[in-house]
Amino acid sequence: MTQPASATDPAPGRRPELVPDPDAEAARIAAVRRYDILDTPPDGAFDRVAAMAARLFDVPVATVTIVDTDRIWFKAAHGLEGVAEIGRDPGLCGSAVLRDDTMVIPDTLKDPVAADNPLVAGEMGVRFYAAAPIVTPDGHKLGTVNVLDTRPRSITEEDTATLADLAAIVLDEMELRLSAMRALRDEQGRREAERRHAEAERARAEAERAAREKAEQDKAAIAAFASTLQRTLLPPALPVVPGLELACHYRTASAHDVGGDFYDVFPLDSDRWAFFLGDVCGKGPEAATVTALARHTLRATAQIEADPVAVLSALNTMLLTDVTAGRRFCTVLFGLLEPRKDGGFTVTLATGGHPPAYHVRPDDSGAVWVRAVRPQGGMLVGAFPQAPFARTTFSLAAGESLFLYTDGLTEARTTEGALLGEDGLTGFLHQRTAPVTATSLVEDSVTLLASLPDGARDDVALLALSVPHPHATPDGAVAATARTAAAPEHLGQE
Amino acid sequence: MTDMLQLTVQHPRPGLAIATVAGDVDLHTADTLRREASDIIQRRCPHLILDLSQVGFCDSAGLSALIGLWHATQAVGGALRLANVPDRLMRMLVLTGVDTILSVHATTEEAVSAMIADSEPTEGHHILS
């Protein structure tokens, strides 16, 4: 469009140009925006309307235009290939869109405003123009359906009505398009909402799963903590004591209850050794505190004063000065081992209210001799400031064993429902067959517990010491066995 | 029902209570015994006799409760005596040496007599004479 713009003052005598009312124009532009059609790709429906108009009016050019603020955009342009838009010059579409009725200019050169329009004055030389406004239901004119010819002509009222019908068809198409877009938008919104809902559901399920997982982890962590605590309270493994066989067993009744049973074997000065086995009255974290306190006190005190009675007295004092004083007590057997020249040991055993230990020896006839080692007058530890403790000294010779246990063993119920008791345990020990060793005593006791209908209802700790026969350990080899140390059956966390 | 423990209390003399314990004294009920018997001791009955004839089972938790009650009576200048102690508890008392501190009697009558004889020199508790 190289024609000069029609910005020059209208020549006198020309028909007065319609000037858009600013408010009406703003509302019109809002309507144009609402249909969201400007700059959309070509659409067959609008192209057909333009082609139909050209054919009906037998004109070379027919277009469907949308009038924007400062341009006239062709939604469809029959006979005007390659033209997308033109300036909003007055005279033709720019004027038609301001009228409510169809505008017909039979000869543009005779129309004072149209004559200056670039399409008229320019190369294209439009002589005939007719346009029907595309009017929305609320009265806004979006653009026109128009026909153009390069020669003047007149059209009938019927033709004018046809052009208005075509404009109405265009509006219908735009309405359809708008409602389709709205439906699409709604559908997209619905899908988006669904997607968000699904996402929220997923997030919620994920949060639930995470919470469940966390709870499981916490549970496992607590069990692992109890297990770890339990293992720290137990000796990790029994030491190797020259000339002595050792065996132990530990089992907690519940994976979640930290038990109150404890034992240890440890070296003192030079070639002396000490051992202990005890049982805290009660269960749970409080009992575990006493267990830890007892173990450390016994070990530390024995390094200073090896006399077992002195060691138990020290523990008694310690427990009574502890914050749990008067609430937590334990029973303990504490022993001192001194090697003898004949290969055996001198055992000094003190008791703090603990069930008797058993001294076991197969005799020459194959029967098993059993003696309860029961120092008289030993009181439980940590209950009374005046508590007395008692000791006894005896020899543990080759082939002999010493068996210590907590009451989880003697309080286990037999098939008849009675407690195994000391009598039951004594009878069981009598039935052993030579050779009796620390290992066989512990293994047989574990088997016995497993054979009882309820097993052990309480925690059980077993500790056995035996002196092997010299011929059983040729070349003076050391026999030291630590069995099932710190391997509570119910604690699966490793 | 191991978690059922009942105490029936008599007051034969001012400052003296005889509580008959019925049920098992174990991990689940020991606190009940400790609490209820402590209440009796605090309520101006520093001399307490526990009649254990109706106790079926008593484990180390029960023993702990008895020791705690002994301390409670000592703290208020009183005494704790046990009567009709079941065999198994008796063995436990002997085994732990606690029988040398907690007085054990064959009957409640014996326990009452011992309590009266024992309390006569005690100042501030003339109630028993």
Interface residues (C-beta under 8 A of the other chain):
Chain A: D279 C281 G282 K283 G326 R327 R328 F329 T331 G353 H354 P355 G377 G378 M379 L380 A383 F384 Q386 A387 P388 D407 E411 L419
Chain B: L27 D59 S60 A61 L63 S64 I67 G68 H71 R88 L95 T96 G97 V98 T100 I101
